[in-house]
């Protein structure tokens, strides 16, 4: 009989809450890079909750639709594959969290609600069908990683600030590289769902190189914020330099033709790189 803590662990993994916490952090970066003096704590809390709830809903729906694919890919990091949560349970979780996330967005502003709704509806379309279109699906996921910065700017200003756009671009290209790279690991399962990933259509070596190029582009873009005097600060430069080194290391290995077995290690490394980047961006606003 599973314990309460085991249930919590299973749902944490279903919702990928480590990603949700990072999404929420990205929203805070978007808020404070747009207005360093922003002080509406209530809206900040609602904005963070919106990011966590909506991404959790999207991941739960994704695992429900990808159940057979994940079994084929032997994704035992997925609680549905391990039999700890049912497809029905994942679907119910997604349906419950979705309106909650939109409600917290509505409590911020109408502009925030409209933006969150548009991104979330696109997320549902991705889970249901868009994922099968390969690079188009990768582009959506990359945009969903850029969206929190834009959302944070909308929360603070009801518009989009230029620096938030630059940070969103960095997140977009690093996210695009990561999604293309992940496709290398999921080739066998993706074939079950007729997903036309870059790795399937162009080959794993091509996908490996392409993902590296997008990582390197994100590294180059990470130098743009220093054009803003507020970012000429070691609080920003050191964490972002660590992130860049991690992306550069992964890129160098991908360019040499990474084996499928090494992709999980690169997934973890690039996730930590994104976390360091987020910390740097946030510290750079203070």
C-alpha positions as CSV (number, residue, x, y, z in Angstrom):
1,X,0.0,0.0,0.0
2,X,1.6,3.3,-1.1
3,X,2.2,5.8,1.7
4,X,1.1,9.4,1.6
5,X,4.7,10.5,0.9
6,X,4.8,8.1,-2.1
7,X,1.6,9.6,-3.4
8,X,3.1,13.1,-3.1
9,X,6.3,12.0,-4.9
10,X,4.2,10.4,-7.7
11,X,2.1,13.6,-8.3
12,X,5.2,15.8,-8.0
13,X,6.7,13.7,-10.9
14,X,3.5,13.8,-12.8
15,X,3.2,17.6,-12.5
16,X,7.0,18.0,-13.0
17,X,6.9,20.6,-10.2
18,X,10.6,21.3,-10.4
19,X,9.8,22.8,-13.8
20,X,6.8,24.6,-12.3
21,X,8.9,26.2,-9.6
22,X,11.3,27.4,-12.3
23,X,8.4,28.7,-14.4
24,X,7.2,30.7,-11.4
25,X,10.8,32.0,-10.9
26,X,10.8,33.1,-14.5
27,X,7.6,35.0,-14.0
28,X,9.2,36.8,-11.0
29,X,12.2,37.7,-13.3
30,X,9.7,39.0,-15.9
31,X,8.0,41.1,-13.2
32,X,11.1,42.6,-11.7
33,X,13.1,43.1,-14.9
34,X,10.1,45.2,-16.1
35,X,9.7,47.1,-12.8
36,X,12.4,46.8,-10.2
37,X,10.2,48.6,-7.7
38,X,7.1,46.4,-8.2
39,X,5.6,45.7,-4.8
40,X,2.1,44.3,-5.2
41,X,2.6,41.0,-3.3
42,X,-0.8,39.7,-3.9
43,X,-0.4,39.8,-7.7
44,X,3.1,38.4,-7.4
45,X,1.7,35.4,-5.5
46,X,-1.2,34.9,-8.0
47,X,1.3,35.2,-10.9
48,X,3.5,32.5,-9.4
49,X,0.5,30.2,-8.8
50,X,-0.7,30.7,-12.3
51,X,2.6,29.5,-13.7
52,X,2.8,26.4,-11.4
53,X,-0.9,25.4,-11.8
54,X,-1.0,25.7,-15.6
55,X,2.2,24.0,-16.3
56,X,1.2,21.1,-13.9
57,X,-2.1,20.8,-15.8
58,X,-0.3,20.7,-19.1
59,X,2.2,18.0,-18.0
60,X,-0.5,15.8,-16.5
61,X,-2.5,16.0,-19.8
62,X,0.7,15.3,-21.8
63,X,1.4,12.1,-19.8
64,X,-2.1,10.9,-20.3
65,X,-1.8,11.2,-24.1
66,X,1.7,9.9,-24.2
67,X,1.1,6.8,-22.0
68,X,1.9,4.2,-24.7
69,X,4.7,6.3,-26.1
70,X,6.3,6.5,-22.6
71,X,6.0,2.8,-22.1
72,X,7.7,2.1,-25.4
73,X,10.5,4.6,-24.5
74,X,10.8,2.9,-21.0
75,X,10.3,6.2,-19.3
76,X,10.1,4.8,-15.8
77,X,10.6,8.3,-14.4
78,X,6.9,8.7,-15.3
79,X,4.5,7.6,-12.5
80,X,1.9,6.4,-15.1
81,X,4.4,4.0,-16.6
82,X,5.2,2.7,-13.1
83,X,1.5,2.2,-12.5
84,X,1.4,4.6,-9.5
85,X,-1.1,6.9,-11.2
86,X,-3.8,6.0,-13.7
87,X,-4.4,7.7,-17.0
88,X,-7.8,8.7,-15.7
89,X,-6.2,10.1,-12.5
90,X,-3.8,12.2,-14.6
91,X,-6.6,13.5,-16.8
92,X,-8.8,14.5,-13.8
93,X,-5.8,16.3,-12.3
94,X,-5.2,18.2,-15.5
95,X,-8.9,19.2,-15.8
96,X,-9.0,20.4,-12.1
97,X,-5.8,22.5,-12.3
98,X,-6.5,24.2,-15.6
99,X,-9.4,26.5,-14.5
100,X,-7.6,27.2,-11.2
101,X,-4.6,28.5,-13.1
102,X,-6.8,30.7,-15.3
103,X,-8.7,32.0,-12.3
104,X,-5.5,33.1,-10.5
105,X,-4.5,34.9,-13.8
106,X,-7.9,36.6,-13.9
107,X,-7.3,37.9,-10.3
108,X,-4.2,39.7,-11.6
109,X,-5.7,41.5,-14.7
110,X,-7.7,40.9,-17.8
111,X,-4.5,41.2,-19.9
112,X,-2.8,38.5,-17.8
113,X,-5.9,36.3,-18.1
114,X,-6.0,36.6,-21.9
115,X,-2.3,35.8,-22.3
116,X,-2.4,32.8,-19.9
117,X,-5.5,31.5,-21.7
118,X,-3.8,31.7,-25.1
119,X,-0.7,29.9,-23.9
120,X,-2.7,27.3,-22.1
121,X,-5.0,26.5,-25.0
122,X,-2.0,26.1,-27.2
123,X,-0.6,23.7,-24.6
124,X,-3.8,21.6,-24.9
125,X,-3.5,21.6,-28.7
126,X,0.1,20.5,-28.3
127,X,-0.8,17.6,-26.1
128,X,-3.7,16.5,-28.3
129,X,-2.1,16.9,-31.8
130,X,0.6,19.6,-32.3
131,X,3.3,17.3,-30.8
132,X,3.0,15.0,-33.8
133,X,4.2,17.8,-36.1
134,X,7.8,17.6,-34.8
135,X,9.6,20.9,-35.0
136,X,6.3,22.8,-34.7
137,X,5.6,21.1,-31.4
138,X,9.2,21.8,-30.3
139,X,8.6,25.5,-31.1
140,X,5.5,25.6,-29.0
141,X,7.3,24.0,-26.0
142,X,10.2,26.5,-26.4
143,X,7.6,29.3,-26.5
144,X,6.0,28.0,-23.3
145,X,9.4,28.3,-21.7
146,X,9.8,31.9,-22.9
147,X,6.2,32.8,-22.0
148,X,6.7,33.3,-18.2
149,X,9.1,36.2,-18.8
150,X,6.5,37.9,-21.0
151,X,3.7,37.0,-18.6
152,X,5.7,38.6,-15.7
153,X,6.1,41.8,-17.7
154,X,2.4,41.9,-18.4
155,X,1.7,41.4,-14.7
156,X,3.9,44.4,-13.9
157,X,3.1,46.8,-16.7
158,X,0.1,45.4,-18.6
159,X,2.5,45.4,-21.6
160,X,5.8,43.8,-22.7
161,X,9.1,45.4,-21.6
162,X,12.0,45.1,-24.0
163,X,14.4,43.4,-21.5
164,X,11.8,40.8,-20.7
165,X,11.6,40.1,-24.4
166,X,15.4,39.5,-24.6
167,X,15.2,37.1,-21.6
168,X,12.3,35.3,-23.3
169,X,14.4,34.9,-26.5
170,X,17.2,33.3,-24.5
171,X,14.7,30.9,-22.9
172,X,13.1,30.2,-26.3
173,X,16.3,29.1,-28.0
174,X,17.7,27.1,-25.1
175,X,14.3,25.4,-24.8
176,X,14.2,24.7,-28.5
177,X,17.6,23.1,-28.3
178,X,16.5,21.0,-25.3
179,X,13.3,19.8,-27.0
180,X,15.1,18.7,-30.2
181,X,17.7,17.0,-28.1
182,X,15.0,15.1,-26.1
183,X,13.6,13.9,-29.3
184,X,16.7,11.8,-29.8
185,X,15.9,9.8,-26.6
186,X,12.3,9.3,-27.6
187,X,12.6,8.1,-31.2
188,X,11.2,4.6,-30.6
189,X,8.1,5.8,-28.7
190,X,7.5,8.8,-30.9
191,X,7.2,6.4,-33.9
192,X,4.1,4.9,-32.2
193,X,2.4,8.3,-32.3
194,X,3.7,9.2,-35.7
195,X,5.6,12.2,-34.2
196,X,7.7,13.7,-37.0
197,X,10.6,14.8,-34.7
198,X,13.8,16.1,-36.1
199,X,15.6,13.0,-34.9
200,X,13.1,10.8,-36.9
201,X,12.9,12.9,-40.0
202,X,16.5,14.0,-40.3
203,X,18.3,11.5,-38.2
204,X,19.8,11.6,-34.7
205,X,23.1,13.1,-35.6
206,X,21.4,16.0,-37.4
207,X,19.1,16.5,-34.4
208,X,22.1,16.4,-32.1
209,X,23.9,19.1,-34.1
210,X,20.8,21.3,-34.5
211,X,20.1,21.3,-30.7
212,X,23.7,22.3,-30.1
213,X,23.4,25.3,-32.4
214,X,20.3,26.5,-30.6
215,X,22.1,26.2,-27.2
216,X,25.0,28.2,-28.6
217,X,22.7,30.8,-29.9
218,X,21.1,31.1,-26.4
219,X,24.6,31.5,-25.0
220,X,25.4,34.4,-27.4
221,X,22.1,36.1,-26.6
222,X,22.9,35.9,-22.8
223,X,25.4,38.7,-23.4
224,X,22.7,41.1,-24.5
225,X,21.4,42.0,-21.0
226,X,24.8,43.4,-20.1
227,X,24.0,46.3,-22.5
228,X,21.7,47.4,-19.7
229,X,23.8,49.0,-16.9
230,X,21.7,47.3,-14.3
231,X,23.1,43.9,-15.4
232,X,26.8,44.9,-15.3
233,X,27.0,43.2,-12.0
234,X,28.6,40.0,-10.7
235,X,25.3,38.9,-9.2
236,X,24.1,38.4,-12.8
237,X,27.4,37.6,-14.5
238,X,28.6,34.7,-12.3
239,X,25.4,32.5,-12.4
240,X,24.9,33.2,-16.1
241,X,28.5,32.4,-16.8
242,X,28.0,29.0,-15.1
243,X,24.9,28.4,-17.1
244,X,26.7,29.3,-20.4
245,X,29.6,26.9,-19.5
246,X,27.1,24.1,-18.9
247,X,25.3,24.8,-22.2
248,X,28.7,25.1,-24.0
249,X,29.8,21.7,-22.6
250,X,26.6,20.0,-23.6
251,X,26.8,21.6,-27.1
252,X,30.4,20.5,-27.6
253,X,29.4,16.9,-26.9
254,X,26.3,17.1,-29.0
255,X,28.3,18.4,-31.9
256,X,30.5,15.3,-31.7
257,X,27.4,13.1,-32.0
258,X,25.9,12.2,-28.7
259,X,24.7,8.7,-28.1
260,X,21.0,8.2,-27.1
261,X,22.1,6.8,-23.7
262,X,23.8,10.1,-22.8
263,X,20.7,12.3,-23.5
264,X,19.2,11.9,-20.0
265,X,22.4,13.3,-18.5
266,X,22.3,16.2,-20.9
267,X,18.6,16.8,-20.0
268,X,19.6,17.2,-16.3
269,X,22.7,19.3,-17.1
270,X,20.7,21.8,-19.3
271,X,17.9,22.0,-16.7
272,X,20.4,23.0,-14.1
273,X,21.9,25.5,-16.6
274,X,18.5,27.1,-17.0
275,X,18.1,27.3,-13.2
276,X,21.5,29.1,-12.9
277,X,20.4,31.4,-15.7
278,X,17.1,32.2,-14.0
279,X,18.9,33.0,-10.7
280,X,21.3,35.3,-12.5
281,X,18.5,37.1,-14.3
282,X,16.6,37.5,-11.0
283,X,19.6,38.8,-9.1
284,X,20.4,41.2,-11.9
285,X,17.2,43.0,-11.2
286,X,18.3,44.0,-7.6
